[in-house]
Amino acid sequence: MIELDQNTLRRLQMTELELLEEVDRICKKCDIHYNIIAGTLLGAVRHGGFIPWDDDADVALLRPEYEKFCKACETELDTDRFYFQDHRNTPGYRWGYGKLRRKETLFLREHQEHMPYEQGVFIDVFPLDYVPDSHVMRSICNFKCFLYRKFFWSEVGRIADKSAFKKKLYGIMSRVPESRLKKSFNRYIEKRNKKKTDWVRILTFPTPNKEYGYRTRWYEESADIDFEGVTFQGIKDYDGYLSFKFGDYMELPPEDKRKVHPVSDIRV
């Protein structure tokens, strides 16, 4: 694992800022509604930009807007500088959400060196899918999401997990043909979005608490927010959202809780 020095980390963040600006440019041009979310929104509110130790950036779109964004990338994306990946357009890609990446860079996650697709510096582009209003039904949905996440992850887990038993289990799970897994996941996406509900989530990403979702309205109502001197769209009720996700979000976490992604190679 490489420990990023401050200079490399800052160059990484500035590359991610380029990627955020490209998302914003496309969305403005094509009338697509997005929000910066998670640690990126927290950084905007608490620091006016990146959380000082943060090495990634996140945007989210409700499913219909995400599909519009994917389509727009086919014609509007500056392909001299960027490329967009999701599970439908990139063989071997095993995440249930998209990544916008910078050409001529490298951000190689530990234990993912064998994955068969290009791995430049990226930001995550998350689709938000509708989940049941009933907490009981949402918990059942959460279990299905857990299974999809683990089957997607299995190709990494068979190498990365510290448990010998889990490595073997992931090895078995990874034998499910990629095409079959993705076809099943696509059907589940379609099922989840037949009806609009008051709750959404990223299907293959853990939720922060026992609610198993986020309020849809948070992603529908946006406001301009400053991030590194650039104006992006962020959740208008950032206090409600950030409190739900992080608790007392204005308090800095202890140093040992300041999460970074383990990286084996980087070029920015």
Secondary structure, 3 states (H helix, E strand, C coil): CECCCHHHHHHHHHHHHHHHHHHHHHHHHHCCCCEECHHHHHHHHHHCCCCCCCCCCEEEEEHHHHHHHHHHHHHHCCCCCEEEECCCCCCCCCCCCEEEEECCCEEEECCCCCCCCCCCCEEEEEEEEEECCCHHHHHHHHHHHHHHHHHHHHHHHHHHCCCHHHHHHHHHHCCCCHHHHHHHHHHHHHHHCCCCCCEEECCCCCCCCCCCCEEHHHHHCEEEEEECCEEEEEECCHHHHHHHHHCCCCCCCCHHHCCCCCEEEEEC
